[in-house]
Amino acid sequence: MPDRPTRRVMLGTLAAGLLAPRPVQATCLLTPQAVEGPFYLDPRLLRSDIREDRDGTPLAVSLQVVTLRDCAALPEARVDLWHADAQGRYSGYPGQGDRGASTVGRTFLRGTQVADRAGRVAFRTIYPGWYPGRTPHLHVKVILGGRTALTGQIYFPDAVSDKVYAGSAYAGRPRRGRIGNARDVLLRQDDPEGRGIATVRPVAEGQGGGGYEAALTLVMKRA
C-alpha cells in the first residue's frame, strides 16, 4: 500500500535518513500555488547539498510529495528548490542583494531531487536571507511527467527567523525593508491559512552540525 502521510513531518539528520511521518492531522489539504518569482532557472543540478560556498545557519529541508485525493505518495516526482543566500542574493542573475551584485553563472542554493518510494526528498542548505518587502522563504517546484504540478513557496515561523538573523552571516544589512509573515502580501494572498509554513525545530550542535530542520508535505493534484 502507498504511504498515506500527513501534511507535515519532521526530519532526522540526512546521514541517518528520514524519520517516519508523525500524525498531525487526519486529512491532506491542497498546498497553495504561489508566484514563481523572477529568479527561477534550471541548471540541471541533481544534488541534495545545494550550499556550495554560501555561509549561513545550516538548514536541513525534508519535503514529501503526495496527492490530494487520497494522500498517497508520489514517487519519482521531481522537486526543484531554490532560494536567496544570507544577504538576500539569488544565484544566476544580475542586480542581486543590497548592492545590486551580479551572480550570473553561479548556481548556489539551487538543486533538484527525485522523490523516493515514500514521495520524500531532502536538501541540505542554509537558512534563507531576506530581501525588502518579502518574509524569508524557499521556492519549490514539483514536476510530474514533465509538467509542472506545483509552484510554491515555503515559509518559516517569525520567531525562528529572528533568532537566525542575529547570526554573523546575516549581519551588516539595514533593518529597513525586512518584514515578517503577517506583512508579506504574497503569503497573505496565496496562502492565507499558512499551509506553506514549515514545521521547524533546532538541531543540537553535535547532531548534523547544528542549525535547524524544516519539514513540509506538498499536497497536489496530479499534473
N, C-alpha and C positions, 0 to 999 in steps of 0.2 A: 504494500500500500504506500502511496506517496506521503511524504511528511505533510502534516497539517499544522504549520507553525502559527503562533500568534504574531501580532503586528510588531512587537519589539522583543529582541532577545539580547542577552549580554554576551560579551566576547571574552574568552580566555586569551592568554598570550598566543601570538601567531605560531610560535615554536611548538606550543603544546597542542594546538588545534582548537577548533571551535567547541564551545560548550553546547549542550542540547538546549533548545528553546525553553524558556521558563514561561508558564502560562501567565498572561497579563490580562487578556480579555478574550471572550469566547468567540468573537467573530472577526473577520478581516474587513477593514474599511479601506476604500479606494484611496491610494496615495494621490494627492492633487498634482495635476500638471502645473509646471511653472515656466516662466520665460527662460529661454536658453541662455540669454545674455550674449554680449558681443565677443566673448573670449573663448568660444569652443573651437578646437581643432582636433584632428585625428592623426597624431604622429605614429599610430600603429605600434604602440609600445605595450606588449603583453607582459605585464610585470605587477607584482604586488607591492614592492617597495618603490614609491614614487618620489622620495625625498631629494635625490641627487645631492646637491651641495647646500640645500636650504637649512638654515638654523631655525630652531623653534621648539616649542614644547612637544614632545612625542605624542602622537595620536594613532591608535590602532582602530581601524574602522571595520565593522562587520555588517554586511548587508545580506538580506535574504529576500529572494525574488519569488513571489507567489501569485496565484490567480485570485481574482475577486470572487469568482463563482463558488469555489469550494476550498479556498485556502491551500490548494495543492502547490507544491514546489515546482519551479520551472527550471529544470536542469538545462545546461548549455546556453542559458541566457547570457548575452554579452553585456557587461556593465562597464561603462566609462566613467571615471571620476576625475575631476579637475577642480582647482581652487587657487586662491591667492596665497602668496607667501606671507611671512610675518610683517612685512612692510606694505602689504596691500598690492603686490605686483603679480600679474599673471605672466606665465611664460608664453613666448611666441608672438608678441605684439609690441608695437611702439607705444609711447606715451603712458608708461606704467608707473604707478606709485606717486608719491607727493612731488617728485621732481621730474616726472614725465620721462623716465628712463626707457630705453628700447631693450626688449628681451627677445627680439626677432631671432629665430634659430635655436632658442633654448626650449627645453622640454620638461623642466622641473615641475613637480606636482601635477603630473598628468599620467594616467595609466589605464590599462584595460585588464579585466579579469573575466574568465568564463565560469559560470556557476557550476558547482558540483551537483551530485545527485540530490542533495537536500536544498538546492537553489541558493547556496551560500557562496559569497566571495569575501575576501579580506584584503585590506590595504594597510600598509604601514606608511604614515605620512607625518606631518606636523599640524598643529592646531592652526587654522587659517587666520590670517590677519584681517583687519577691517579696512574698508575704504569709505570715503564720505558718502553718507546717505543710505548705507546698507549695513544691516546687522551681520555678524560673522556667519558664513555659510559655506557649504560644499555644493558643487554642481554634480549631478548624476544623470546619466542617460542609459536606458536599458533598450537593447536591440534584440528583437526576436525574429528569426527567419529573415534577416536582412532588412527589417523595417523597424523604425523607432517606435517602441511601445510606450515609453515614458521618458519625459524630460522633466526633471525635478530639482529641487534644492533642499539640502539638509541643514537644519539649524541646531543651535545649542542653547542650553539654559543660560540666561544672562549672568547668573552667579558664577558659573564656570568661566565664562569669558572674562569677567572682572578679575578673577584670580590669575588667569593665564597672562593677561595683558600687563600685569605687574612685573613680568619677566624681562630680562635684558634684551632678548631678541626682538621684542615688540616695543622697546623704548625709543625715545627720541623723536616722537611724532606729535604734532599738535592734537590736543584733545578735541578741538572743534571738528564737527562733522561725524564723530563717532556716535552711533545710536544703538539702542537695544531692540529687542524683538517687538515691543509694543509700538515703536515708532516706524518700523520698517513697512513701507507702503506695499511692497510686493508680497511680503509674508501675510499681511492683513488681507490683501486682495485675493491671493491664490490659495492661502491655507489658513483661513480664519479659525479653524478648530485646532491648529497646531499639530496636525498629524505628521508633519515633517520634522518635528523637534526630536532629536535623537535621545535615547537613554544614554547617559554618560556617567562614568564612575572613575575615580582616580586609581592609578596603578602604583603600588609601592615601588620605591627606588630599586629594590632588589629583584623585582619581577618585571622583566621586559624593559628595563631602563627608565621606569617611572612614566610620568605623563598621565594620559587618560585613554580610556576605552570608550568608544561610541558605537551604538548599535541601533539599527532600524530595519524593519521589514518593509519592503516595497511591494505594494499590492496593486495589481493592474489587470485590466482586461487584456486578453490576448491580442497581438497585433493583427 
